[in-house]
Amino acid sequence: MEIADARPQDAPAILEVQQLAFAPAALRYGDDRLPPLVETADEIASDIRTQVVLIAVQDARLVGSVRGTERDGCVYVGRLVVHPSFQRQGIARALMLEIEARFGGHRCFELFTGHLNEPGMGLYRQLGYVETDRRPVSSALELVYMRKTRVAE
């Protein structure tokens, strides 16, 4: 597997993987209008131009992606997705480690996920993220906010 910077022309493939990856969440939360499911390829291409967007490629196939952007000294990590057929193979971990490496000088990383995303929260905890907040979005969905603070070297 190779991790590379996304290009705007990768946006349709990222969207396809994102929709497949978030389909189970739509069922879990009873909401097929979750933002990752209604995002467009044009919006993803725009993010590629303004953020760090990484892709994981295996056998010439895009199998995962993650985004990161810096604001006020903290890096906001979002849209970590892995194609369902390639999950549980270390791709999400590799993408997270690489996005953190791309922002090597930063000490603060934040993200959020749905409260029923136990595999995701487990990965984030293993990587040093701790829960900082929970905010209800609907009767079925609560967002869990997590932060990692690296010790200055």
N, C-alpha and C positions, 0 to 999 in steps of 0.2 A: 504494500500500500504506500502511496505517495501523498503527501500533503502539500498543496500549492496555493498560491493566491488565486482567487476567483477572478475571472474576466467577465465583463458585461454579457458576453455571449453564453456564459455558463448559467445565466439566470433561469432559463426554462428548465434545465435539468435540476437545478437547486430547488425550484418550485415543485417539481414532480416528487423529488425525495421528501421534501418538507410536507407535502400533502399526504403522502403515504405514511410518514412517520407520525403525523399528528392525527390521523384517522382514528386510532384507538382512543385518544384523548377526547375526541368529539363524542364518542360513544360513552366513555366514562363520565363525562360531565354533562351529557345530554345537550350539547351545543355544537352544531355544525357550522357556526359562524365565528369560531375562535380566530383571532387575528392571523395566525400562521396559515389558516385554511382559506382565508379570503384575500390574502396578499396577492399581488400580481407580479408577473415576471418583470414588468417595467419598474415596480417599486424595489424589487430585489436588485435589478441592474443599477438603480440609483444608489442603493446602499453600497454596492460594490465600488462605486465611484467615490464615496464619501467615508467609508469605514474600512476596517480590515475585515475582509471576508475570505475565509479559508475553505478549501474543498479537500475532501479525501477521495482519491481515485484508486480504484483497484481493477486491474485487468482492463484498463481504458474506459472504465465505467465510473461515473460520479456516484459515490456511495454515502457521502456525508458532507456536512457543512457546519460552520459556526461563524458568528459575527462578533466583532468587538469594536467599541468606540470609546474614546477618552472624553470625559467631561469633568471639569473641576478637580483634576488630579486622580480621579477614580476611573477604572476601566469597566464599562458595562458590557457584559457578555450576554449574547442572545442567540436565539434560534439554533441551538445545538440540535442537529438532526442526523440520524443515521437510517439508511434504508432498512426496512424491517428484515429483509433477507440477510443483512450483514450485521445485525445487532449482536451484542455479547461476544464481540471479537476484538475489543480494545480500541475500536475506531473513535468512539466518543472520548475516551480518555486521551488518546493521542491528539485529537483536535483541541481539547481543553488545554493540554500541556503546551501545545504549539501556540495557541492564542495568548496564553500567559507569557510565553517566551518572546513573542512579538512585541509585547509591552513590558519588556524586561526591567525598565527603570521605574515602573510603577509598583506601589506597595498595596494598593487597594483594588480589589476586583469584586463586582457585585453582579448578581443575576436574580431571576425569579423563575419559579416553576409552579405548576399546579400541585395542590396538596395531596393528590392521589398518585403523584409520580414518584413512587418509592424507589424504583431503580435509578432515576435521575438524582434524587436527593441522596441516595446512598453513594453514588459516584462523587457528587459534589462534596459530601462529608469526607470521603476518602482523600480528596484533593485538598482538604483543609478549609472548606467553606463551613460557616456556622450560620444557623438561622438567626435573623435579626428582626423579622416582622412577619405578620400574616394579615392579609387584607381580603375580605370577602368581595367577590365580583358579582356573584349571583347566589341563589340558594344552594346551588350544586358545586360552585367553584370558589375556592379560596386560593389566593396567590401566596406562596411562601417565598420570602425574600432572604437571600443568603449572601454572605460577605466573606471574603478571604483577605486577610491583611498579612502581607509578607514582612518579616523582620528586616530592617535595614542592614545591609552588609557592611 
